[in-house]
Amino acid sequence: DSQTFLKVNGTDIGQPISSPSIHDMQVYGIIVTVVLCFIVFGGVKIINSVAPAFLIPVLFSLFCIFIGIFVSRNNHPAEGITGLSFKSFRDNWDSQYQTTNSAGIPDPNGRISWSFNALVGLFFPAVTGIMAGSNRSASLKDTQRSIPVGTLAATLTTSVLYLGSVLFFGALATREKLLTDRYISGSVS
């Protein structure tokens, strides 16, 4: 891991911000891509049979994140973790967009500039990925009813989970912790 010291919101950060090795990420990406290619080329039957294996870890991780939020340290919190606090929520409410480097770490000399439109562009594909489920409509009993209801329910559920987690994390930690700790969901409990 490479470590960098920098300023966030004009304040020196006294702890390193670690970035994962790009080579590790490439190896993981290649392995996952190869496995997914075998699954996709296997057809809809294999995708339908493997779907629960992908759903269970997602549901478990969501469960763990929200449990961690509610049992976060209120008595003796870790540095930057305040526990659910209205003060933290109020301090984090305004936008204060910053520039980042290519690894997503805040950097005043960074080349990537964030704005509301850029963040909507980041959020939008996560919600539209739900439409991929309509391609498996052959396995539904009542297609005309199930596709619109399922798509709307999935979009609403995803939006509530994403926006809820953003609001909860905003009430859980300082801005500096949120900007510099990539693995904050693992350090709240």
Secondary structure, 3 states (H helix, E strand, C coil): CEEECCEECCEECCCCEEECCHHHHHHHHHHHHHHHHHHHHCCHHHHHHHHHHHHHHHHHHHHHHHHHHHCCCCCCCCCCECCCCHHHHHHCCCCCCCEECCCCCECCCCCEECCHHHHHHHHHHHHHHHHHHHHHHHHCCCHHHHHHHHHHHHHHHHHHHHHHHHHHHHCCECHHHHHHCCCHHHCCC
